[in-house]
Amino acid sequence: MRGRPALVLFFLAPAIAELLSGSAPPAEFFNPIGFVLLASLYGSGALIVRELKVRWNKGYVSLFILGAAYSIIEEGLMVKSFFDPNWIDLGVLGSYGRWMDVNWVWAEWLTIYHAVFSIAIPITLVELVYIDKRGERWIGNKTFIALTFLLGAVTALGYFALTPYRPPTAQYALAVFSVVILTVLAWKLPLNTGKKGKFKPPKPSKLALVGFLIALSLFLLFMAGPYLVPQPLALMILGTALVYLAASFLRRYRWSSETLYHKFALTAGAVGFLIALTPLQELDSTRPDDPRGMLIVGIVALSMLLLLARKLKRETSKNKAV
């Protein structure tokens, strides 16, 4: 890997997606075998997505589309949670929204979640840490190929070893096809897609609130929605509408090298929602796993965000002075 940014992203992606979210609390996340597998999965995926974005000279629309493709690789092809009605994390979503052997509501939710929290947010944060390298390639061709093989190996291992469930051939093939289609779509999008905003972004404090509310809305919709919305299709339409509204709001603004702190504020707001959940997870005695240490995880994450905010403010002040 070329330098520190790639290494940081390799480990930050699983740290946000699994550790900070509480999906894999400290006792589970820092298990040596689990840690290696999670880093190989999330780290490889995030680096591959970012590398394609940079090589193709694309923006955040393509980044989110590639993130969706990664979501299907992990949840559809590897752990098979898109299809397996007995996957451990499904809960009510193993029956609510299940049709033709596919857990549709869960599939929509996890596609959004991974595209945002597993891919877009870690990439954004690392690019903000290494501002002077944000437009550069972080890995060479050999490393790119190695990471692709690593992602493929972990996916195959998960498919055969995690559960005995085997998805129907047609549905599984559709998932593979979807990955290909999304990747091609991200490649073919015009370079200026999502870059035509007319307005200056709102104040960072407002963007932080927007990021927090978007994350809160997504979690509430897909966690509480199955108990409140009788029709799964209606819930999926609401989920699509929420993503569309968030995207429409963000594409109104001009995002450039002059709005890096604004981008950080938006991202920090979304991460802040996960941080706010950590004490609740620590105190949740109904969890089947061991949530001890989640409060410490939240404090560390908050401290890192504050340090990055301080760094970006200094950079912004320097640029204005020049």
C-alpha positions in Angstrom: 0.0 0.0 0.0 1.2 3.5 -0.8 1.6 5.2 2.5 -0.4 5.6 5.6 -3.8 6.7 4.2 -4.5 3.3 2.7 -3.6 1.6 5.9 -5.7 3.9 8.0 -8.7 3.3 5.7 -8.2 -0.4 5.8 -8.8 -0.5 9.5 -11.1 2.5 9.9 -13.8 1.1 7.7 -14.5 -2.0 9.9 -14.0 0.1 13.0 -16.9 2.4 12.1 -19.2 -0.2 10.4 -18.8 -2.9 13.0 -17.2 -1.6 16.2 -18.7 1.9 16.6 -22.1 0.7 15.4 -22.2 -2.0 18.0 -22.6 -4.8 15.5 -19.3 -6.2 16.8 -18.6 -4.8 20.3 -15.0 -4.8 21.6 -14.9 -8.4 22.9 -16.0 -9.6 19.4 -14.2 -7.0 17.3 -10.8 -7.4 18.8 -10.9 -11.2 18.7 -7.8 -11.9 16.5 -9.5 -14.1 13.9 -12.6 -11.9 13.7 -10.5 -8.7 13.5 -8.5 -10.1 10.5 -11.7 -11.2 8.7 -13.5 -7.9 9.3 -10.5 -5.8 8.2 -10.0 -8.0 5.1 -13.7 -7.6 4.2 -14.4 -3.9 5.0 -10.8 -2.6 4.4 -10.5 -4.3 1.0 -13.9 -3.1 0.0 -13.3 0.5 1.0 -9.9 0.7 -0.6 -11.2 -0.8 -3.9 -14.1 1.6 -4.0 -12.0 4.6 -3.4 -9.4 3.5 -5.9 -12.0 3.1 -8.6 -13.5 6.5 -7.7 -10.1 8.2 -8.0 -9.0 6.3 -11.2 -12.2 7.0 -12.9 -12.2 10.7 -11.6 -15.7 10.4 -10.2 -17.6 12.1 -7.4 -19.8 11.1 -4.5 -22.7 9.8 -6.6 -20.4 7.1 -8.1 -19.0 6.5 -4.6 -22.4 5.7 -3.2 -23.2 3.5 -6.1 -20.0 1.6 -5.7 -20.8 1.4 -2.0 -24.1 -0.2 -2.8 -22.3 -2.7 -4.9 -20.1 -3.5 -2.0 -23.2 -3.9 0.2 -24.5 -6.6 -2.1 -21.1 -8.4 -2.1 -21.0 -8.5 1.7 -24.7 -9.1 2.7 -25.9 -10.8 -0.5 -22.9 -12.9 -1.7 -20.9 -13.4 1.5 -23.2 -13.7 4.6 -26.3 -14.3 2.5 -28.5 -12.2 4.8 -30.4 -10.9 1.8 -31.8 -14.4 1.4 -31.4 -16.4 4.7 -34.6 -15.9 6.8 -32.7 -17.2 9.9 -29.7 -14.9 9.7 -28.9 -13.9 13.3 -29.3 -10.1 12.9 -32.6 -10.1 11.0 -35.2 -10.2 13.8 -38.6 -9.3 12.5 -37.1 -8.5 9.1 -36.7 -12.2 8.5 -40.4 -12.4 7.8 -41.5 -8.8 7.3 -40.8 -7.9 3.7 -39.7 -11.4 2.7 -40.9 -12.4 -0.8 -39.6 -15.0 -3.3 -36.8 -16.0 -0.9 -35.4 -12.5 -0.6 -35.5 -10.3 2.6 -36.3 -7.1 0.6 -36.7 -4.6 3.5 -33.5 -5.8 5.1 -31.7 -5.8 1.7 -32.7 -2.1 1.1 -31.6 -1.1 4.7 -28.3 -2.9 4.6 -27.5 -1.6 1.1 -28.0 2.0 2.4 -26.2 1.4 5.6 -23.0 -0.1 4.1 -22.9 2.5 1.3 -23.0 5.3 3.9 -21.3 4.0 7.0 -19.0 1.2 5.7 -17.8 3.0 2.6 -18.6 6.7 2.1 -18.0 7.9 5.7 -14.6 6.1 6.3 -13.3 7.3 2.9 -14.4 10.9 3.6 -12.8 11.0 7.0 -9.5 9.6 5.9 -9.4 11.9 2.9 -10.0 14.8 5.4 -7.2 13.6 7.6 -4.8 13.4 4.6 -6.0 16.5 2.8 -3.0 16.8 0.6 -3.4 13.2 -0.7 -7.2 13.2 -1.1 -7.0 13.3 -4.9 -4.2 10.8 -5.2 -4.2 7.0 -5.7 -3.3 5.3 -2.4 -2.6 1.8 -3.8 -0.8 0.5 -6.9 -2.0 -2.0 -9.4 -0.5 -5.0 -7.6 -2.1 -4.0 -4.3 -5.4 -3.4 -6.1 -5.3 -6.9 -7.6 -4.3 -8.4 -4.2 -7.1 -6.6 -2.4 -9.6 -7.8 -5.0 -8.5 -11.4 -4.5 -8.6 -10.9 -0.7 -12.2 -9.6 -0.9 -13.1 -12.5 -3.2 -11.5 -15.0 -0.8 -13.3 -13.6 2.3 -16.6 -13.6 0.4 -16.1 -17.2 -0.6 -15.1 -18.2 3.0 -18.2 -16.5 4.4 -20.5 -18.1 1.9 -19.3 -21.7 2.7 -18.4 -21.3 6.4 -20.8 -18.9 8.1 -24.0 -20.8 7.8 -25.2 -23.9 5.9 -27.9 -21.9 4.2 -27.6 -21.8 0.4 -29.6 -19.1 -1.6 -31.7 -20.1 -4.6 -29.6 -20.0 -7.8 -31.7 -17.4 -9.6 -31.7 -14.9 -6.7 -28.0 -15.3 -6.0 -27.3 -14.8 -9.7 -29.4 -11.7 -9.6 -27.2 -10.3 -6.8 -24.1 -11.0 -8.8 -25.6 -9.3 -11.8 -26.6 -6.3 -9.6 -23.0 -5.8 -8.5 -21.8 -5.8 -12.1 -24.6 -3.4 -13.2 -23.9 -0.9 -10.3 -20.2 -1.0 -11.0 -20.7 -0.2 -14.7 -23.2 2.5 -13.8 -20.7 4.2 -11.4 -18.0 4.0 -14.2 -20.3 5.4 -16.9 -21.8 8.3 -15.0 -20.7 11.7 -16.4 -17.9 13.3 -14.5 -19.9 16.3 -13.3 -22.8 14.2 -11.9 -23.7 15.7 -8.5 -21.3 18.6 -8.9 -23.6 21.3 -10.2 -24.8 22.8 -7.0 -25.7 26.5 -7.1 -25.6 27.4 -3.5 -23.0 27.7 -0.8 -23.4 25.0 1.9 -25.1 26.0 5.1 -23.1 26.6 8.3 -21.1 23.6 9.5 -23.2 23.4 12.7 -26.4 23.1 10.6 -24.8 20.4 8.4 -23.8 18.5 11.5 -27.4 18.5 12.6 -28.5 17.4 9.1 -26.0 14.5 9.1 -27.3 13.4 12.6 -30.9 13.7 11.5 -30.4 11.7 8.3 -28.7 8.9 10.3 -31.5 9.0 13.0 -34.2 8.9 10.4 -32.7 5.9 8.6 -32.3 3.9 11.7 -35.7 4.8 13.1 -37.4 4.0 9.7 -35.9 0.6 9.3 -35.7 -0.4 13.0 -39.2 0.8 14.1 -40.9 0.9 10.7 -41.7 -2.8 10.6 -43.8 -2.4 13.7 -45.5 0.7 12.6 -46.0 0.3 8.8 -48.2 -2.7 7.9 -47.1 -2.9 4.3 -43.4 -3.7 3.6 -43.6 -2.1 0.2 -44.7 1.1 1.7 -41.7 1.1 4.1 -39.4 0.5 1.2 -40.9 3.4 -0.7 -40.4 5.6 2.4 -36.8 4.4 2.6 -36.2 5.3 -1.1 -37.9 8.7 -0.6 -35.7 9.5 2.4 -32.5 8.7 0.4 -33.8 10.8 -2.5 -34.6 13.7 -0.2 -31.2 13.6 1.4 -29.5 13.4 -2.0 -31.6 16.3 -3.4 -30.7 18.4 -0.4 -27.0 17.8 -0.7 -26.7 18.2 -4.5 -28.1 21.8 -4.2 -24.7 22.9 -2.8 -21.3 23.5 -4.3 -18.8 21.1 -2.7 -15.1 22.0 -3.3 -11.8 22.3 -1.6 -13.2 25.4 0.1 -15.9 23.5 1.8 -13.9 20.6 3.4 -14.9 21.6 6.9 -18.6 21.6 5.8 -18.1 18.1 4.4 -16.5 17.1 7.7 -19.4 18.6 9.7 -22.0 16.6 7.7 -20.0 13.4 8.1 -19.4 14.0 11.8 -23.1 14.5 12.4 -23.8 11.0 11.0 -21.0 9.5 13.0 -22.2 11.4 16.0 -25.4 9.5 15.9 -23.5 6.2 16.3 -21.5 7.7 19.1 -24.7 8.8 20.9 -25.9 5.1 20.8 -22.8 3.7 22.5 -23.8 4.4 26.1 -27.2 2.9 25.4 -25.6 -0.2 24.0 -23.3 -0.5 27.0 -26.3 -0.5 29.3 -28.4 -2.9 27.2 -28.7 -6.0 29.4 -30.9 -7.8 26.8 -28.2 -8.1 24.2 -27.0 -11.7 23.6 -23.4 -10.6 23.2 -21.1 -8.7 25.5 -21.5 -4.9 25.0 -18.9 -3.9 27.6 -16.5 -1.3 26.3 -19.0 0.4 24.0 -18.9 3.6 26.0 -15.1 3.7 25.7 -15.4 3.2 22.0 -17.8 6.2 21.8 -15.5 8.4 23.8 -12.5 7.5 21.6 -14.5 8.1 18.5 -15.7 11.5 19.7 -12.1 12.5 20.7 -10.9 11.6 17.2 -13.6 13.7 15.6 -12.7 16.7 17.8 -9.0 16.3 16.9 -9.9 16.2 13.2 -12.2 19.2 13.6 -9.3 21.2 15.2 -6.9 20.1 12.4 -9.4 21.2 9.7 -10.0 24.5 11.3 -6.3 25.2 11.3 -6.1 24.2 7.6 -9.0 26.5 6.8 -7.4 29.4 8.6 -4.2 28.9 6.7 -5.9 28.9 3.4 -7.8 32.0 4.2 -4.6 33.7 5.3 -2.9 32.8 2.1 
